[in-house]
Structures are given as C-alpha cells and as structure tokens.
Amino acid sequence: MSSYKTAHIYFLQTIMSRGIISHTECARICEKFCELTGDDGNSTLQDFIGTINTQLLSFHFKVRESKREDTGETVFVLVSMVENVLNRLVINGNYSRVEMDFFRKILDLIVLSSDTDNPGCASSIDILNIADSLTPKLSKSDAKKLLSRLVNDQWFYDNNGMIVMSPRSILELEHYLSVAHEGCVKSCKLCNLLVFYGQSCEHCNACIHNFCAAQGFKNTTEPKCFSCGHAWPNKYKPISGALISGKEHR
Amino acid sequence: MSSQAQTSQNRASDKLSGVELERKANEVVHFVLIWEQKKIPIKRADINKHVLKDHKSSFSDVIKVVAKKLEKVFGIKLVEIGEGAKKAYMLVNTLDHSETSDVMKWKDNSKRGLLFTILTLIFMSGNSIMDGALWHSLKRLGIEKDHSHSVFGDVKKLITQEFSRQMYLDISKVPNCDPPQYEYRWGQRAFHDIPKRKILEFVTKLYDKSDIMVWKSQYQDMIADEMNEQQSG
C-alpha cells in the first residue's frame, strides 16, 4: 500500500464536496491531482482509493464502489458508516425537515414500486403529487425545485421523467431502507447487493439488476431464473441505449 | 465486580487517555465534518452534548488530537473563534484550490460568486461598506434587495442571514440612526478562506490594469495581512 500524500487529500476533498463520482471521472481526477502535486501517479485507482480508505477507517467514513442501477456505470461514493443517516441529513442542514419528509416519501414510492411492471422507479409526476400530502404542504413549484436539487446532488437520477435511486442514496440509506421497508427491500440474486431498479422473475419474484442480467444471461438464448429456474420473462432487455434514456445519451 | 472493571468505571467520568482519547477524537472528527456542511461554526457545547457527553473535562485534550487528525488526513485546519462560553470552531481548507475548481464542482458555486463580489466591494471601499451603498452596487448587477432573484431566490436572506451566520460577513448596526443603517465588514471565515491577493488580482483584471500595486492602500493592507499570517502560521 502506498503512503498517504497530498494528492490523496485533494481527492478526498473532492469526493467530500461532491458525494459521488463516476469511475471514469475518478481516474481523470486522480491523474490531475497526481500531476498537480507531483505525487506518484503509478498506482491503480483501486490502490489510490484503498490508501484513502485506510486513513478514513477510524473516522467511520469510507469511499465505496458501486454501480448505477440504470446504466451499470461504476461509481465511487463517500459514505458515513454511522447509522441513522436520515437524521444526519437533518443535522447537516442541507435539507429542512419538510424537505426531508419529501425525500423520505420519494424513497417510499420507489421502494413500493417493486411489485409493479416498472420496479425501482417513480415518475416525476407521481413524485410531485406527494407534495400535497406533506405537513406543512409543499407547493408544486417548490417540490419541483427540491426534486431537481435532489437530482443535482445525485441522490436520484432523472431518466426522462423516471426517477431512480442513485448509489449514493442506496449506500447511505441502506440501513434505513431495510428497516423502514422490511420485506420490500430485495437483494440481487446475482451480486447480492440491494436492488431496486431491475427486473424480476414472474414466478418467484426474485430480482436482479439490469447490468447483472446482461452479464448473467450473456451466453444463453433461453434465460432462466437464478433462484427457481423458471423461464425468465421476455421483457429481458440487454443493457444498451434502449434501456438508458438518460439525458446524457441524447 | 472485579477491581479492574471498577477502576475503568471510575475512569469513565474522569479524564480520557490513550485509546479512549483517540476513539473520542475520531468521533469528534466525524461529527465536525458532518456539521461543516452547514458552514456554521460548531460550538464547544455542541461537541460536548453530541459526542463527549460524560467526558467534557477532556475537551481540551480531545480537541488537540482532533486538530492534528483533521490537518493530516483531510487537509483541514481547525480554527478557534470567540472567547469563553462563546468559543466555537470552524474548518478552513489548507490546500491551494486555485487550479481545481473544474473538478471540485463546489456546491453553491453561484452563491460563492456573489459572496466574492460582496467581499470585493467591501475591501475596495476601505474594509467596510454601508448597506445602502452595497445594495446600490448590487442593483447594477441585477440583484435587488426586495426582489426574488432567479438564481439566489431571497437575496436579502442569503446575504443578511446565511452569509453572516457562516461568518463570511460581519454586519453591525450603526448606532443612533433612523432609519436603521448597517455596516458590512469581512467576517472571520472570509479572512481565513479568501486571500486579499485574489481579490486584488480579480479587480486588476476587471479594470484592465497592469499590476495589483496600482491599488495602493488595498495593496498595503494585503501585504500587512500576509505578513501577519506568516508570523502566526
């Protein structure tokens, strides 16, 4: 393990400021900071982040690797390893109490959509309609602003009006989600991580990520459920342009 | 109860040391970093209430360790402000970020732009400006006291409450004035966060001058500041 240098501190400050960064950008940032500080840039990104994590361990923070549920892109997230994170968000003052309620209701909506045809996402229209049920009420325009702020801070991604959770919310709120929605929260049958936005077996309801499906069904023309062996529904879509309709792909 | 357990229990309400001190210090580091998102100084009482609890007596020992760890791992300096019961702490970045803004994507970049503008106005007016003059200048940038702004929303609240609570601005009421008037100065965080040299370089560029030395009094002010910092740092 290489020693902890200024380039690592720069990187740490960047991810503290941004919360979540894609793999490709991490590599670019890492290179930039090594160049800027003249520190050794020969180690791999994994090593570089490993060095930071060794330092962070005792402070209950960690840079974790995960994948976007909608695009399968690898991302890195700075997470606090102390539980009860929803309270933490209130403390950190970025969101007021009513804004936190809204946040929580969006999570509810997305988690409870796991039994529908479109699991793990919610339309922005449905989300804005929650605003009325909050006390005190949130106006539609404020709710709209708040939703774009949440998307901007990358708690959610907006794929043409379909809102999905980002790894930032999944990793940070893992504990909250599994307690608040016991029984509704599933783990992917292939990678074992939590799954919200994905595809499920018609027979046993087992759920897997789209990117896991793409990987797992790569070499077969007749996909079967990894849990019960039932034929996998035809709605299986390979992960490509058709599935990811995010803004950046337009 | 064994005698060993007894002594450790006695110690619990007493001063922390060794591993325990280290562990509490780590918790405080976590806590102040989360708190910092608000950019509001953290009070000694907050740290005691949320983290140290029964170990208040170890505060000064703990905070020394915290300061060291913040600097070494996070590149952040813990700065003490205020006196006595009002003692508080704020975090100041120790790294040079003049070439990193493209990757850092600081939250609230636009707010920072407005703040920088206000600090510039104050500095160029001789380190203080009256609220009337400030709003008059801002109006020319399309920022009005009583109108909601498309980017900043309630600008008045942003400037008079948020910036001042974050200690970027120091706003004081001028005595014996009717209607009331306010004087704006740099707050403590501004002195630590924003180098006066940066402001002068910005103004020099803005007015297309050749050198920052053309602003004589401001230049001397800046030099004096930099000397001070060198001595204390």
Interface residues (C-beta under 8 A of the other chain):
Chain A: Y4 T6 I9 Y10 L12 Q13 T14 M16 S17 R18 E25 R28 I29 K32 F33 L36 Q55 L56 S58 F59 H60 F61 S80 V82 R88 I91 N92 G93 N94 D153
Chain B: E22 N26 E27 V29 H30 L33 I34 W35 Q37 K38 I40 K69 V73 F74 G75 N93 L95 E99 T100 V103 M104 K105 W106 K107
